[in-house]
Amino acid sequence: MMYEFKYIVFLLFGLVSAVSWGQGLSLDSCLRLAVANNADIKNAELAVKEAEQTKKAALSKYFPTVSASAGAFHSDKSYIEYGISDISHDGLRNVLQNIYDIALKPFGISDHVDFLEKGVVTNVLAVQPIYAGGRIVTGNKLAKLGIEASTYQKQIAERELMLSTEELYWQTKMLEEKLKTVNTVLVLLNNLDKDVRVALQAGLITENDGLRVKLKSNEMKSNAIKIENGIKLSKRALCQKIGVAYTDSICLTDTIGEVTSPWELKMDNTEAVQNRSEVKLLALNVKANQLQKRMIIGETLPQIGLGGSYMYNNLLEKNRTNLTGFATVSIPITAWGETAYNIKKQNYKIEEAQNMQSDVTAKLELQTQKIWDELDAAYRSYLLADQAVDDASSNLRLSSQYYKSGLVSMSELLEAQTLYRNALDTRIEQSIAYFVCLRHYKQITGQN
């Protein structure tokens, strides 16, 4: 009940917030909305509920089965008629006929009797299974495994959704940061344009230098337009993923944080893989196949049950009731040969599941190492990109001073600005790549 209340409150919050996203979207809110609104996650939740109902249905096999039946009939004539004329012994038939003619016929008494012209029959039957070859217990264990498997599948779906949502969020932030870089360069070009105009009036430079500045400024403005369109498209994609309506007022509130060394998060690959939902699913698959083998064996074992029935009928013009208790023992004989082959077949399936478990586990260990290598490479690449920004900034500062002193040309100064902008963009890209890799590694190692 508390869970349902929280879920309703959360949905109401989502509906209200969808109207006024002008306050911004944080990464955490995007992740929550994505999980709440995604169709695959909803289906995964339904799969868990389906598995729970399957388990409840399997639990009912422990209890007696009760059935009731009733029937009634009415015929135009009796099904059974028997009279004096139907007696096969001649002497006895003649004696009875004489007695009937003298003593009974004058009173209108019939010389025959009839039965089953109409009647009602009702029956209630209850059977309690005592032993079913272990299939009831095994069936309940299989149903329980189904709930666990559905839960792990839901966790995998949530993990993949959250990773793709965060990646899209940071890609949008990357474009916003690139737009800031372009605007920064435009400010530099505007200041440079002012200096160029003064220099042109003084006759210190040619018109070509002024034209180079304008062309570079137009290039940056064109880039800004392209980036703005990319930001809108990326935001639309993010809104679609998290299930909210897009508006121009949507803004992403999280900032690109500090990039720190990931080495404190490093885990042993084998240990990390054992906590993966995929590995737990593989283990469940092996166990499920083993339980299926028990189900097959159970088909060859005796089936024992106790039961009782209550019957009512008035077929012989008299109300009668019967209360009966019984026991049943069923021993399959001819099915043993077929079952032996089915058991061998199931053994092969168990071996296949075990082989898959070993193979996929080894691949997941390799994947864990690969993602770690990507994370480490992203961190090292960021450090290089960060150093490159410092170098490009220093180079731009010196180039500006040298240009004012007449030591470098306008082309060299614009090239220094281009290098600075490229360095900033590269650092942004590397930081985003680092955060995406960091999220991925945390997820697969259970460090969310």
VEXNU-272564 format. One record per residue (C-alpha): x, y, z; residue number from 1. Coordinates in nm, 2 decimals. Layout:
// residues N
<atom east="X" north="Y" up="Z" num="NUM"/>
...
END
This chain:
// residues 448
<atom east="0.00" north="0.00" up="0.00" num="1"/>
<atom east="0.28" north="0.24" up="0.09" num="2"/>
<atom east="0.45" north="0.16" up="-0.24" num="3"/>
<atom east="0.13" north="0.24" up="-0.44" num="4"/>
<atom east="0.10" north="0.56" up="-0.25" num="5"/>
<atom east="0.45" north="0.67" up="-0.33" num="6"/>
<atom east="0.40" north="0.57" up="-0.69" num="7"/>
<atom east="0.09" north="0.78" up="-0.72" num="8"/>
<atom east="0.26" north="1.08" up="-0.56" num="9"/>
<atom east="0.55" north="1.04" up="-0.80" num="10"/>
<atom east="0.32" north="1.03" up="-1.10" num="11"/>
<atom east="0.14" north="1.35" up="-0.98" num="12"/>
<atom east="0.47" north="1.51" up="-0.94" num="13"/>
<atom east="0.56" north="1.42" up="-1.29" num="14"/>
<atom east="0.23" north="1.56" up="-1.43" num="15"/>
<atom east="0.27" north="1.89" up="-1.25" num="16"/>
<atom east="0.64" north="1.92" up="-1.34" num="17"/>
<atom east="0.57" north="1.84" up="-1.70" num="18"/>
<atom east="0.37" north="2.17" up="-1.72" num="19"/>
<atom east="0.65" north="2.38" up="-1.58" num="20"/>
<atom east="0.99" north="2.24" up="-1.68" num="21"/>
<atom east="1.12" north="2.59" up="-1.70" num="22"/>
<atom east="1.28" north="2.53" up="-1.36" num="23"/>
<atom east="1.50" north="2.27" up="-1.52" num="24"/>
<atom east="1.57" north="1.90" up="-1.55" num="25"/>
<atom east="1.84" north="1.74" up="-1.33" num="26"/>
<atom east="2.00" north="1.41" up="-1.43" num="27"/>
<atom east="1.84" north="1.23" up="-1.13" num="28"/>
<atom east="1.49" north="1.35" up="-1.23" num="29"/>
<atom east="1.55" north="1.23" up="-1.59" num="30"/>
<atom east="1.65" north="0.89" up="-1.47" num="31"/>
<atom east="1.35" north="0.86" up="-1.24" num="32"/>
<atom east="1.11" north="0.97" up="-1.52" num="33"/>
<atom east="1.27" north="0.74" up="-1.77" num="34"/>
<atom east="1.21" north="0.44" up="-1.54" num="35"/>
<atom east="0.86" north="0.55" up="-1.46" num="36"/>
<atom east="0.75" north="0.62" up="-1.82" num="37"/>
<atom east="0.94" north="0.37" up="-2.03" num="38"/>
<atom east="0.72" north="0.10" up="-2.19" num="39"/>
<atom east="0.99" north="-0.17" up="-2.17" num="40"/>
<atom east="1.02" north="-0.11" up="-1.79" num="41"/>
<atom east="0.64" north="-0.12" up="-1.75" num="42"/>
<atom east="0.63" north="-0.45" up="-1.94" num="43"/>
<atom east="0.91" north="-0.58" up="-1.72" num="44"/>
<atom east="0.71" north="-0.49" up="-1.41" num="45"/>
<atom east="0.41" north="-0.67" up="-1.56" num="46"/>
<atom east="0.62" north="-0.97" up="-1.62" num="47"/>
<atom east="0.71" north="-0.98" up="-1.25" num="48"/>
<atom east="0.35" north="-0.96" up="-1.16" num="49"/>
<atom east="0.26" north="-1.24" up="-1.41" num="50"/>
<atom east="0.53" north="-1.46" up="-1.25" num="51"/>
<atom east="0.38" north="-1.39" up="-0.90" num="52"/>
<atom east="0.04" north="-1.50" up="-1.02" num="53"/>
<atom east="0.20" north="-1.82" up="-1.17" num="54"/>
<atom east="0.35" north="-1.90" up="-0.83" num="55"/>
<atom east="0.01" north="-1.85" up="-0.66" num="56"/>
<atom east="-0.15" north="-2.08" up="-0.92" num="57"/>
<atom east="0.12" north="-2.34" up="-0.85" num="58"/>
<atom east="0.06" north="-2.31" up="-0.47" num="59"/>
<atom east="-0.30" north="-2.41" up="-0.52" num="60"/>
<atom east="-0.19" north="-2.76" up="-0.63" num="61"/>
<atom east="-0.13" north="-2.84" up="-0.27" num="62"/>
<atom east="-0.50" north="-2.82" up="-0.19" num="63"/>
<atom east="-0.78" north="-3.06" up="-0.27" num="64"/>
<atom east="-0.96" north="-3.04" up="-0.61" num="65"/>
<atom east="-1.34" north="-3.02" up="-0.56" num="66"/>
<atom east="-1.59" north="-3.07" up="-0.84" num="67"/>
<atom east="-1.97" north="-3.09" up="-0.85" num="68"/>
<atom east="-2.21" north="-3.22" up="-1.11" num="69"/>
<atom east="-2.58" north="-3.25" up="-1.15" num="70"/>
<atom east="-2.82" north="-3.41" up="-1.40" num="71"/>
<atom east="-3.19" north="-3.45" up="-1.45" num="72"/>
<atom east="-3.40" north="-3.63" up="-1.71" num="73"/>
<atom east="-3.77" north="-3.69" up="-1.80" num="74"/>
<atom east="-3.87" north="-3.96" up="-2.05" num="75"/>
<atom east="-4.21" north="-4.01" up="-2.23" num="76"/>
<atom east="-4.20" north="-4.37" up="-2.10" num="77"/>
<atom east="-4.00" north="-4.56" up="-1.85" num="78"/>
<atom east="-3.67" north="-4.71" up="-1.94" num="79"/>
<atom east="-3.74" north="-5.03" up="-1.74" num="80"/>
<atom east="-4.07" north="-5.22" up="-1.74" num="81"/>
<atom east="-4.13" north="-5.56" up="-1.59" num="82"/>
<atom east="-4.46" north="-5.75" up="-1.56" num="83"/>
<atom east="-4.61" north="-6.10" up="-1.51" num="84"/>
<atom east="-4.59" north="-6.17" up="-1.89" num="85"/>
<atom east="-4.21" north="-6.12" up="-1.88" num="86"/>
<atom east="-4.16" north="-6.42" up="-1.64" num="87"/>
<atom east="-3.99" north="-6.70" up="-1.85" num="88"/>
<atom east="-4.11" north="-6.99" up="-1.63" num="89"/>
<atom east="-4.44" north="-7.10" up="-1.77" num="90"/>
<atom east="-4.58" north="-7.26" up="-1.45" num="91"/>
<atom east="-4.49" north="-6.97" up="-1.23" num="92"/>
<atom east="-4.62" north="-6.72" up="-1.48" num="93"/>
<atom east="-4.96" north="-6.90" up="-1.51" num="94"/>
<atom east="-5.00" north="-6.92" up="-1.13" num="95"/>
<atom east="-4.92" north="-6.55" up="-1.09" num="96"/>
<atom east="-5.15" north="-6.45" up="-1.38" num="97"/>
<atom east="-5.44" north="-6.64" up="-1.22" num="98"/>
<atom east="-5.38" north="-6.48" up="-0.88" num="99"/>
<atom east="-5.36" north="-6.14" up="-1.05" num="100"/>
<atom east="-5.68" north="-6.19" up="-1.25" num="101"/>
<atom east="-5.88" north="-6.30" up="-0.93" num="102"/>
<atom east="-5.73" north="-6.07" up="-0.66" num="103"/>
<atom east="-5.58" north="-5.76" up="-0.82" num="104"/>
<atom east="-5.72" north="-5.69" up="-1.15" num="105"/>
<atom east="-6.07" north="-5.60" up="-1.02" num="106"/>
<atom east="-5.91" north="-5.32" up="-0.82" num="107"/>
<atom east="-5.73" north="-5.17" up="-1.12" num="108"/>
<atom east="-5.39" north="-5.27" up="-1.01" num="109"/>
<atom east="-5.14" north="-5.30" up="-1.30" num="110"/>
<atom east="-4.98" north="-5.63" up="-1.39" num="111"/>
<atom east="-4.63" north="-5.47" up="-1.43" num="112"/>
<atom east="-4.40" north="-5.22" up="-1.27" num="113"/>
<atom east="-4.18" north="-4.95" up="-1.44" num="114"/>
<atom east="-3.87" north="-4.75" up="-1.34" num="115"/>
<atom east="-3.66" north="-4.46" up="-1.46" num="116"/>
<atom east="-3.91" north="-4.23" up="-1.62" num="117"/>
<atom east="-3.76" north="-3.93" up="-1.46" num="118"/>
<atom east="-3.50" north="-3.85" up="-1.20" num="119"/>
<atom east="-3.23" north="-3.62" up="-1.06" num="120"/>
<atom east="-2.87" north="-3.71" up="-0.98" num="121"/>
<atom east="-2.61" north="-3.48" up="-0.80" num="122"/>
<atom east="-2.26" north="-3.55" up="-0.70" num="123"/>
<atom east="-1.98" north="-3.36" up="-0.52" num="124"/>
<atom east="-1.63" north="-3.50" up="-0.55" num="125"/>
<atom east="-1.31" north="-3.39" up="-0.36" num="126"/>
<atom east="-0.96" north="-3.53" up="-0.41" num="127"/>
<atom east="-0.66" north="-3.44" up="-0.20" num="128"/>
<atom east="-0.32" north="-3.52" up="-0.37" num="129"/>
<atom east="-0.09" north="-3.70" up="-0.12" num="130"/>
<atom east="0.20" north="-3.77" up="-0.35" num="131"/>
<atom east="0.25" north="-3.67" up="-0.71" num="132"/>
<atom east="0.60" north="-3.78" up="-0.78" num="133"/>
<atom east="0.74" north="-3.46" up="-0.63" num="134"/>
<atom east="0.59" north="-3.25" up="-0.92" num="135"/>
<atom east="0.38" north="-3.02" up="-0.70" num="136"/>
<atom east="0.68" north="-2.92" up="-0.49" num="137"/>
<atom east="0.90" north="-2.89" up="-0.79" num="138"/>
<atom east="0.64" north="-2.69" up="-0.98" num="139"/>
<atom east="0.63" north="-2.44" up="-0.70" num="140"/>
<atom east="1.01" north="-2.41" up="-0.70" num="141"/>
<atom east="1.00" north="-2.34" up="-1.07" num="142"/>
<atom east="0.73" north="-2.07" up="-1.02" num="143"/>
<atom east="0.95" north="-1.91" up="-0.76" num="144"/>
<atom east="1.25" north="-1.91" up="-1.00" num="145"/>
<atom east="1.02" north="-1.74" up="-1.25" num="146"/>
<atom east="0.97" north="-1.44" up="-1.02" num="147"/>
<atom east="1.35" north="-1.41" up="-0.96" num="148"/>
<atom east="1.42" north="-1.43" up="-1.33" num="149"/>
<atom east="1.16" north="-1.16" up="-1.41" num="150"/>
<atom east="1.31" north="-0.94" up="-1.14" num="151"/>
<atom east="1.66" north="-0.98" up="-1.28" num="152"/>
<atom east="1.54" north="-0.91" up="-1.63" num="153"/>
<atom east="1.37" north="-0.59" up="-1.50" num="154"/>
<atom east="1.70" north="-0.48" up="-1.34" num="155"/>
<atom east="1.89" north="-0.53" up="-1.66" num="156"/>
<atom east="1.63" north="-0.33" up="-1.86" num="157"/>
<atom east="1.65" north="-0.05" up="-1.60" num="158"/>
<atom east="2.02" north="-0.05" up="-1.61" num="159"/>
<atom east="2.04" north="-0.02" up="-1.99" num="160"/>
<atom east="1.77" north="0.25" up="-1.99" num="161"/>
<atom east="1.95" north="0.46" up="-1.73" num="162"/>
<atom east="2.28" north="0.43" up="-1.91" num="163"/>
<atom east="2.13" north="0.55" up="-2.24" num="164"/>
<atom east="1.93" north="0.83" up="-2.07" num="165"/>
<atom east="2.25" north="0.96" up="-1.89" num="166"/>
<atom east="2.44" north="0.94" up="-2.21" num="167"/>
<atom east="2.18" north="1.15" up="-2.39" num="168"/>
<atom east="2.17" north="1.39" up="-2.10" num="169"/>
<atom east="2.55" north="1.45" up="-2.11" num="170"/>
<atom east="2.55" north="1.47" up="-2.49" num="171"/>
<atom east="2.31" north="1.76" up="-2.46" num="172"/>
<atom east="2.52" north="1.92" up="-2.20" num="173"/>
<atom east="2.83" north="1.88" up="-2.43" num="174"/>
<atom east="2.65" north="2.07" up="-2.70" num="175"/>
<atom east="2.56" north="2.34" up="-2.46" num="176"/>
<atom east="2.92" north="2.37" up="-2.35" num="177"/>
<atom east="3.04" north="2.38" up="-2.71" num="178"/>
<atom east="2.79" north="2.66" up="-2.77" num="179"/>
<atom east="2.95" north="2.85" up="-2.47" num="180"/>
<atom east="3.29" north="2.79" up="-2.63" num="181"/>
<atom east="3.17" north="2.94" up="-2.96" num="182"/>
<atom east="3.02" north="3.24" up="-2.78" num="183"/>
<atom east="3.36" north="3.29" up="-2.60" num="184"/>
<atom east="3.54" north="3.29" up="-2.93" num="185"/>
<atom east="3.28" north="3.53" up="-3.08" num="186"/>
<atom east="3.36" north="3.77" up="-2.79" num="187"/>
<atom east="3.73" north="3.74" up="-2.87" num="188"/>
<atom east="3.66" north="3.81" up="-3.23" num="189"/>
<atom east="3.44" north="4.11" up="-3.15" num="190"/>
<atom east="3.72" north="4.26" up="-2.95" num="191"/>
<atom east="3.96" north="4.18" up="-3.22" num="192"/>
<atom east="3.73" north="4.34" up="-3.48" num="193"/>
<atom east="3.74" north="4.66" up="-3.27" num="194"/>
<atom east="4.12" north="4.66" up="-3.27" num="195"/>
<atom east="4.12" north="4.58" up="-3.64" num="196"/>
<atom east="3.90" north="4.88" up="-3.72" num="197"/>
<atom east="4.13" north="5.11" up="-3.52" num="198"/>
<atom east="4.44" north="4.96" up="-3.70" num="199"/>
<atom east="4.27" north="5.01" up="-4.04" num="200"/>
<atom east="4.20" north="5.37" up="-3.97" num="201"/>
<atom east="4.56" north="5.41" up="-3.87" num="202"/>
<atom east="4.68" north="5.24" up="-4.18" num="203"/>
<atom east="4.86" north="4.97" up="-3.99" num="204"/>
<atom east="4.69" north="4.67" up="-4.15" num="205"/>
<atom east="4.52" north="4.60" up="-4.48" num="206"/>
<atom east="4.15" north="4.53" up="-4.56" num="207"/>
<atom east="4.24" north="4.16" up="-4.59" num="208"/>
<atom east="4.30" north="4.13" up="-4.22" num="209"/>
<atom east="3.96" north="4.29" up="-4.15" num="210"/>
<atom east="3.80" north="4.05" up="-4.39" num="211"/>
<atom east="3.96" north="3.75" up="-4.23" num="212"/>
<atom east="3.81" north="3.85" up="-3.89" num="213"/>
<atom east="3.47" north="3.90" up="-4.04" num="214"/>
<atom east="3.49" north="3.56" up="-4.22" num="215"/>
<atom east="3.60" north="3.39" up="-3.90" num="216"/>
<atom east="3.32" north="3.56" up="-3.71" num="217"/>
<atom east="3.06" north="3.45" up="-3.96" num="218"/>
<atom east="3.20" north="3.09" up="-3.94" num="219"/>
<atom east="3.15" north="3.09" up="-3.56" num="220"/>
<atom east="2.80" north="3.23" up="-3.60" num="221"/>
<atom east="2.71" north="2.96" up="-3.84" num="222"/>
<atom east="2.86" north="2.70" up="-3.60" num="223"/>
<atom east="2.65" north="2.85" up="-3.32" num="224"/>
<atom east="2.33" north="2.80" up="-3.53" num="225"/>
<atom east="2.41" north="2.44" up="-3.60" num="226"/>
<atom east="2.49" north="2.37" up="-3.24" num="227"/>
<atom east="2.16" north="2.54" up="-3.12" num="228"/>
<atom east="1.97" north="2.32" up="-3.36" num="229"/>
<atom east="2.16" north="2.02" up="-3.23" num="230"/>
<atom east="2.07" north="2.11" up="-2.87" num="231"/>
<atom east="1.70" north="2.14" up="-2.95" num="232"/>
<atom east="1.70" north="1.80" up="-3.13" num="233"/>
<atom east="1.90" north="1.64" up="-2.85" num="234"/>
<atom east="1.65" north="1.78" up="-2.59" num="235"/>
<atom east="1.36" north="1.65" up="-2.79" num="236"/>
<atom east="1.52" north="1.30" up="-2.79" num="237"/>
<atom east="1.57" north="1.32" up="-2.42" num="238"/>
<atom east="1.21" north="1.43" up="-2.35" num="239"/>
<atom east="1.09" north="1.14" up="-2.57" num="240"/>
<atom east="1.30" north="0.90" up="-2.37" num="241"/>
<atom east="1.18" north="1.02" up="-2.03" num="242"/>
<atom east="0.82" north="1.06" up="-2.14" num="243"/>
<atom east="0.76" north="1.44" up="-2.10" num="244"/>
<atom east="0.65" north="1.70" up="-2.35" num="245"/>
<atom east="0.92" north="1.91" up="-2.51" num="246"/>
<atom east="0.91" north="2.29" up="-2.46" num="247"/>
<atom east="1.16" north="2.55" up="-2.55" num="248"/>
<atom east="1.19" north="2.65" up="-2.19" num="249"/>
<atom east="1.34" north="2.31" up="-2.09" num="250"/>
<atom east="1.69" north="2.34" up="-1.94" num="251"/>
<atom east="1.93" north="2.09" up="-1.80" num="252"/>
<atom east="2.05" north="2.20" up="-1.45" num="253"/>
<atom east="2.34" north="1.96" up="-1.39" num="254"/>
<atom east="2.68" north="2.09" up="-1.47" num="255"/>
<atom east="2.98" north="1.89" up="-1.59" num="256"/>
<atom east="3.15" north="1.81" up="-1.26" num="257"/>
<atom east="3.52" north="1.76" up="-1.17" num="258"/>
<atom east="3.69" north="1.46" up="-1.33" num="259"/>
<atom east="3.87" north="1.26" up="-1.07" num="260"/>
<atom east="4.07" north="0.94" up="-1.08" num="261"/>
<atom east="3.85" north="0.63" up="-1.11" num="262"/>
<atom east="4.11" north="0.40" up="-0.95" num="263"/>
<atom east="3.94" north="0.39" up="-0.61" num="264"/>
<atom east="3.64" north="0.22" up="-0.79" num="265"/>
<atom east="3.85" north="-0.06" up="-0.95" num="266"/>
<atom east="3.72" north="-0.40" up="-0.87" num="267"/>
<atom east="3.83" north="-0.75" up="-0.94" num="268"/>
<atom east="3.66" north="-0.87" up="-1.26" num="269"/>
<atom east="3.55" north="-1.21" up="-1.12" num="270"/>
<atom east="3.41" north="-1.06" up="-0.81" num="271"/>
<atom east="3.23" north="-0.78" up="-1.00" num="272"/>
<atom east="3.07" north="-1.03" up="-1.25" num="273"/>
<atom east="2.92" north="-1.24" up="-0.97" num="274"/>
<atom east="2.70" north="-0.95" up="-0.87" num="275"/>
<atom east="2.57" north="-0.90" up="-1.23" num="276"/>
<atom east="2.20" north="-0.98" up="-1.29" num="277"/>
<atom east="2.30" north="-1.16" up="-1.61" num="278"/>
<atom east="2.51" north="-1.41" up="-1.41" num="279"/>
<atom east="2.23" north="-1.47" up="-1.17" num="280"/>
<atom east="1.99" north="-1.53" up="-1.46" num="281"/>
<atom east="2.23" north="-1.79" up="-1.60" num="282"/>
<atom east="2.24" north="-1.96" up="-1.26" num="283"/>
<atom east="1.86" north="-1.96" up="-1.25" num="284"/>
<atom east="1.86" north="-2.12" up="-1.60" num="285"/>
<atom east="2.07" north="-2.41" up="-1.48" num="286"/>
<atom east="1.86" north="-2.46" up="-1.17" num="287"/>
<atom east="1.54" north="-2.44" up="-1.38" num="288"/>
<atom east="1.66" north="-2.71" up="-1.61" num="289"/>
<atom east="1.75" north="-2.93" up="-1.31" num="290"/>
<atom east="1.40" north="-2.88" up="-1.17" num="291"/>
<atom east="1.26" north="-2.97" up="-1.51" num="292"/>
<atom east="1.44" north="-3.30" up="-1.49" num="293"/>
<atom east="1.28" north="-3.37" up="-1.15" num="294"/>
<atom east="0.94" north="-3.30" up="-1.31" num="295"/>
<atom east="1.01" north="-3.56" up="-1.58" num="296"/>
<atom east="1.12" north="-3.81" up="-1.32" num="297"/>
<atom east="0.81" north="-3.74" up="-1.13" num="298"/>
<atom east="0.60" north="-3.87" up="-1.42" num="299"/>
<atom east="0.73" north="-4.22" up="-1.36" num="300"/>
<atom east="0.66" north="-4.22" up="-0.99" num="301"/>
<atom east="0.34" north="-4.34" up="-0.82" num="302"/>
<atom east="0.05" north="-4.08" up="-0.78" num="303"/>
<atom east="-0.14" north="-4.12" up="-0.46" num="304"/>
<atom east="-0.45" north="-3.93" up="-0.36" num="305"/>
<atom east="-0.73" north="-3.95" up="-0.10" num="306"/>
<atom east="-1.09" north="-3.84" up="-0.18" num="307"/>
<atom east="-1.45" north="-3.85" up="-0.10" num="308"/>
<atom east="-1.78" north="-3.81" up="-0.28" num="309"/>
<atom east="-2.14" north="-3.73" up="-0.18" num="310"/>
<atom east="-2.42" north="-3.84" up="-0.42" num="311"/>
<atom east="-2.79" north="-3.78" up="-0.42" num="312"/>
<atom east="-3.05" north="-3.95" up="-0.65" num="313"/>
<atom east="-3.42" north="-4.03" up="-0.67" num="314"/>
<atom east="-3.40" north="-4.27" up="-0.97" num="315"/>
<atom east="-3.61" north="-4.54" up="-0.81" num="316"/>
<atom east="-3.88" north="-4.31" up="-0.69" num="317"/>
<atom east="-3.70" north="-4.28" up="-0.36" num="318"/>
<atom east="-3.45" north="-4.02" up="-0.23" num="319"/>
<atom east="-3.11" north="-4.18" up="-0.17" num="320"/>
<atom east="-2.78" north="-4.04" up="-0.06" num="321"/>
<atom east="-2.44" north="-4.20" up="-0.06" num="322"/>
<atom east="-2.12" north="-4.08" up="0.11" num="323"/>
<atom east="-1.81" north="-4.25" up="-0.02" num="324"/>
<atom east="-1.44" north="-4.23" up="0.07" num="325"/>
<atom east="-1.17" north="-4.37" up="-0.15" num="326"/>
<atom east="-0.79" north="-4.38" up="-0.21" num="327"/>
<atom east="-0.62" north="-4.39" up="-0.55" num="328"/>
<atom east="-0.28" north="-4.51" up="-0.65" num="329"/>
<atom east="-0.16" north="-4.47" up="-1.00" num="330"/>
<atom east="0.17" north="-4.63" up="-1.12" num="331"/>
<atom east="0.27" north="-4.55" up="-1.48" num="332"/>
<atom east="0.43" north="-4.85" up="-1.65" num="333"/>
<atom east="0.44" north="-4.80" up="-2.03" num="334"/>
<atom east="0.57" north="-4.44" up="-2.00" num="335"/>
<atom east="0.89" north="-4.55" up="-1.84" num="336"/>
<atom east="1.07" north="-4.61" up="-2.17" num="337"/>
<atom east="0.97" north="-4.27" up="-2.31" num="338"/>
<atom east="1.06" north="-4.09" up="-1.99" num="339"/>
<atom east="1.41" north="-4.25" up="-1.99" num="340"/>
<atom east="1.48" north="-4.08" up="-2.32" num="341"/>
<atom east="1.33" north="-3.75" up="-2.20" num="342"/>
<atom east="1.56" north="-3.76" up="-1.89" num="343"/>
<atom east="1.86" north="-3.80" up="-2.12" num="344"/>
<atom east="1.74" north="-3.52" up="-2.33" num="345"/>
<atom east="1.70" north="-3.30" up="-2.02" num="346"/>
<atom east="2.05" north="-3.39" up="-1.91" num="347"/>
<atom east="2.18" north="-3.25" up="-2.24" num="348"/>
<atom east="1.98" north="-2.93" up="-2.17" num="349"/>
<atom east="2.13" north="-2.90" up="-1.83" num="350"/>
<atom east="2.48" north="-2.94" up="-1.98" num="351"/>
<atom east="2.40" north="-2.68" up="-2.24" num="352"/>
<atom east="2.29" north="-2.44" up="-1.96" num="353"/>
<atom east="2.60" north="-2.50" up="-1.77" num="354"/>
<atom east="2.82" north="-2.44" up="-2.08" num="355"/>
<atom east="2.64" north="-2.12" up="-2.15" num="356"/>
<atom east="2.68" north="-2.01" up="-1.79" num="357"/>
<atom east="3.06" north="-2.07" up="-1.80" num="358"/>
<atom east="3.10" north="-1.91" up="-2.15" num="359"/>
<atom east="2.89" north="-1.60" up="-2.08" num="360"/>
<atom east="3.05" north="-1.55" up="-1.74" num="361"/>
<atom east="3.39" north="-1.55" up="-1.90" num="362"/>
<atom east="3.27" north="-1.30" up="-2.16" num="363"/>
<atom east="3.12" north="-1.07" up="-1.89" num="364"/>
<atom east="3.46" north="-1.07" up="-1.72" num="365"/>
<atom east="3.62" north="-0.96" up="-2.04" num="366"/>
<atom east="3.35" north="-0.70" up="-2.09" num="367"/>
<atom east="3.42" north="-0.57" up="-1.74" num="368"/>
<atom east="3.79" north="-0.54" up="-1.81" num="369"/>
<atom east="3.71" north="-0.37" up="-2.15" num="370"/>
<atom east="3.48" north="-0.11" up="-1.98" num="371"/>
<atom east="3.74" north="-0.04" up="-1.72" num="372"/>
<atom east="4.01" north="0.01" up="-1.99" num="373"/>
<atom east="3.77" north="0.25" up="-2.16" num="374"/>
<atom east="3.72" north="0.44" up="-1.84" num="375"/>
<atom east="4.09" north="0.46" up="-1.76" num="376"/>
<atom east="4.16" north="0.57" up="-2.12" num="377"/>
<atom east="3.88" north="0.83" up="-2.10" num="378"/>
<atom east="4.04" north="0.96" up="-1.78" num="379"/>
<atom east="4.39" north="0.98" up="-1.93" num="380"/>
<atom east="4.25" north="1.14" up="-2.24" num="381"/>
<atom east="4.08" north="1.40" up="-2.03" num="382"/>
<atom east="4.40" north="1.49" up="-1.85" num="383"/>
<atom east="4.57" north="1.53" up="-2.19" num="384"/>
<atom east="4.28" north="1.74" up="-2.32" num="385"/>
<atom east="4.29" north="1.96" up="-2.00" num="386"/>
<atom east="4.66" north="2.02" up="-2.05" num="387"/>
<atom east="4.60" north="2.10" up="-2.41" num="388"/>
<atom east="4.35" north="2.37" up="-2.30" num="389"/>
<atom east="4.61" north="2.53" up="-2.08" num="390"/>
<atom east="4.87" north="2.52" up="-2.37" num="391"/>
<atom east="4.62" north="2.66" up="-2.62" num="392"/>
<atom east="4.51" north="2.93" up="-2.38" num="393"/>
<atom east="4.87" north="3.03" up="-2.32" num="394"/>
<atom east="4.94" north="3.02" up="-2.69" num="395"/>
<atom east="4.63" north="3.24" up="-2.76" num="396"/>
<atom east="4.74" north="3.49" up="-2.50" num="397"/>
<atom east="5.09" north="3.52" up="-2.64" num="398"/>
<atom east="4.96" north="3.54" up="-3.00" num="399"/>
<atom east="4.74" north="3.83" up="-2.90" num="400"/>
<atom east="5.03" north="4.01" up="-2.74" num="401"/>
<atom east="5.26" north="3.93" up="-3.04" num="402"/>
<atom east="4.99" north="4.05" up="-3.28" num="403"/>
<atom east="4.95" north="4.38" up="-3.10" num="404"/>
<atom east="5.33" north="4.41" up="-3.12" num="405"/>
<atom east="5.33" north="4.33" up="-3.49" num="406"/>
<atom east="5.53" north="4.01" up="-3.44" num="407"/>
<atom east="5.26" north="3.77" up="-3.58" num="408"/>
<atom east="5.01" north="3.81" up="-3.86" num="409"/>
<atom east="4.63" north="3.81" up="-3.84" num="410"/>
<atom east="4.62" north="3.46" up="-3.98" num="411"/>
<atom east="4.84" north="3.33" up="-3.70" num="412"/>
<atom east="4.62" north="3.50" up="-3.44" num="413"/>
<atom east="4.30" north="3.35" up="-3.59" num="414"/>
<atom east="4.47" north="3.01" up="-3.60" num="415"/>
<atom east="4.56" north="3.04" up="-3.23" num="416"/>
<atom east="4.19" north="3.11" up="-3.16" num="417"/>
<atom east="4.09" north="2.81" up="-3.36" num="418"/>
<atom east="4.33" north="2.59" up="-3.17" num="419"/>
<atom east="4.20" north="2.72" up="-2.84" num="420"/>
<atom east="3.84" north="2.65" up="-2.94" num="421"/>
<atom east="3.93" north="2.30" up="-3.06" num="422"/>
<atom east="4.11" north="2.23" up="-2.73" num="423"/>
<atom east="3.80" north="2.34" up="-2.53" num="424"/>
<atom east="3.57" north="2.12" up="-2.74" num="425"/>
<atom east="3.81" north="1.82" up="-2.70" num="426"/>
<atom east="3.81" north="1.87" up="-2.33" num="427"/>
<atom east="3.44" north="1.88" up="-2.31" num="428"/>
<atom east="3.41" north="1.57" up="-2.53" num="429"/>
<atom east="3.66" north="1.38" up="-2.32" num="430"/>
<atom east="3.49" north="1.48" up="-1.99" num="431"/>
<atom east="3.15" north="1.36" up="-2.12" num="432"/>
<atom east="3.31" north="1.03" up="-2.24" num="433"/>
<atom east="3.46" north="0.99" up="-1.90" num="434"/>
<atom east="3.12" north="1.04" up="-1.72" num="435"/>
<atom east="2.94" north="0.80" up="-1.95" num="436"/>
<atom east="3.22" north="0.53" up="-1.90" num="437"/>
<atom east="3.21" north="0.60" up="-1.53" num="438"/>
<atom east="2.83" north="0.54" up="-1.51" num="439"/>
<atom east="2.87" north="0.22" up="-1.72" num="440"/>
<atom east="3.15" north="0.08" up="-1.50" num="441"/>
<atom east="2.96" north="0.16" up="-1.18" num="442"/>
<atom east="2.65" north="-0.01" up="-1.31" num="443"/>
<atom east="2.82" north="-0.34" up="-1.41" num="444"/>
<atom east="3.01" north="-0.35" up="-1.08" num="445"/>
<atom east="2.71" north="-0.27" up="-0.86" num="446"/>
<atom east="2.85" north="0.07" up="-0.74" num="447"/>
<atom east="2.55" north="0.29" up="-0.84" num="448"/>
END
